Amino acid sequence: MNRHALEIASLEDEGGDLAYWLTRTPAERLEALELLRQIHYGYDSLTARPQRVLDVVGAT
């Protein structure tokens, strides 16, 4: 993914976003989505850790 590209556009411009993303592979789309998620929620590789997983054991 090219993180050095920058395009300034008006919010009123419909543009070719859909056409652009349809040319990308599913892997590239997911990579871009993950980048946006990290930008929005913040990401620190030093504090990143696996999500806790709970096992529920039913009483017999």
Secondary structure, 3 states (H helix, E strand, C coil): CCCCCCCCCCCCCCCCHHHHHHHCCHHHHHHHHHHHHHHHHCCCCCCCCCCCCCCCCCCC
